[in-house]
Amino acid sequence: MTAIFNILFFLLILVRLVIGVQLLITARRSHLPNLYWLGALFLVNFAAVSFVPLPDNPLGSLPVSLWIFNGYTLVSGLILIMFLHTTFYSSTRSPALWFVSIHLLLSAVGIYGLSQTQPNATLNPWAAGLNLATAVLWTWHTVVAYQSFRSIAADEAVEDWVKARYQMMIAFAVCAIITAVTAASANQLVYGSDTILVDLGNLLILISLLGSLATVVLQFLVWVMPAGFRNWLNRNQQARTQERIRQQALVVLDILGSALCQDSGMTKMIAIYALRKIIGQYLNSEDAAQIELRAIEMGFEEWMALLNDPELYILIKDSGVRSPYQVIENARQVLIEKQSLFTMRAR
């Protein structure tokens, strides 16, 4: 049993490092600052899990190992809150402050429990506050991921791999909740005197480890997503014709074009023409296919920069709109509301 625990833990350490580094690369490449928070979360988890108290782990026997391995959730939870806040609540009221308060309260209870724990003994029951804090945040993660998935589930313009990413986000959040709950229960049993309870505790530890492994594997598939796996998810959409690219580009252009037309009197045709014109200037090309392909590839910050381009303001003003600044502001708000979708599209 010990050998299995060691292998699983060291595997979890390695995968967390890989995911964290990949997320930082993706954040920079796709211009998505919110993914920096997620990358930081995995790197903090990687550092903390490195101190797991296992016989073959030299970092696990240090005086601070208990505190680092069990107490890191205080920091990681705050980082997770920032990721959820910046990804899913850019344009709506966020409950982040409530979750910060709950997280700090439960973490304080857990830290008190750690302070009352004797070396090489079962954790004080109050230490379970840290596990409960983790479970609460992953429950929030599950809810917002499900709400976002439901909003695009029937949208044929959203590719299958993007929808699958949302579904796997829900799955790994559920696994994380199971891991937190079983870990909190297991430690109260494995040091007992009743053989049956000790065996139950070991079983719960194994379930917790398998849940943690499932969480990390799913997180790897969600955020690293090897090209082969993404293509498999998209296997029903692999016949990528120019018309398919055009339809995808038109969805993005239509969303922002509609926003530019809102209460402005400008026609959608003129609005989309203005957006295409600016993209064409960036590419130094008037080729429609290149412009549409670029529209698909653009991330949140690139679209925001386009809306801030003075040339777009001039085009809108020349179309006869009285308040071009307000028109562009309407489009900015719509873009912010769709930031979650841009995050899910990041490769």
Helices and strands as residue ranges (DSSP letters): H 2-30, H 34-49, G 58-61, H 65-71, H 73-88, H 96-115, G 125-127, H 128-152, H 160-186, H 195-223, H 227-233, G 235-237, H 242-261, H 268-283, H 288-297, H 300-307, H 310-318, H 324-337, H 339-345
